[in-house]
Amino acid sequence: MKERLKLQWRLKTLSEKAKPRISRLIVGLGKTTRSNAQEVWQRRYFELEFEFSEAPKADEFELARKAALETIEGWLNEKAMEPPKPNLLSVEAIEKLPWKNYQTKELVEPGHTGWILWERDGGFELAKALREAPEQKLKIGPYEITFSGKDRQFLSRKVVEPIPEAPAQ
């Protein structure tokens, strides 16, 4: 009888030792997206790590895992995590648009007055900012940008201050 008790105790001890002890939980989640306007893919990945001083119970483990997933999903869905958009209202960006001469309708160089059909020529962000601007005028660098045309389908660029000379190379 004594032998049998020892054997049961040993088996119980061995089976308890054989159970894996969870001491750390790592939960990771990622998301890959593409902007409609760009052909650039953006990948974001977050990972949370938990260290346990004692082996967690099954329900505690599951709660920690679910909480980590919910937290990471929130981070992935935040707008603040999007990469900063290039400043489309900079002088450099405005000068890259295909501005045309009023009389000849030929492309003009930076520093000259001109117009664009904003829907066709890439002036969406500029038109959006212009709609929100006081008096619907924008002053960007040496330029003043306004709407023109009967249906406000054009953007006009007028030089209102001298353009600094580029340094000689």
Secondary structure, 3 states (H helix, E strand, C coil): CHHHHHHHHHHHHHHHHHCCCCCEEEEEEEEEEECCCCCCEEEEEEEEEEECCCCCCHHHHHHHHHHHHHHHHHHHHCHHHCCCCCCCCCHHHHHHCCCECCCCCCECCCCCCEEEEHHHHCCHHHHHHHHHCHHHEEEECCEEEEEECCCCCEEEEEECCCCCCCCCC
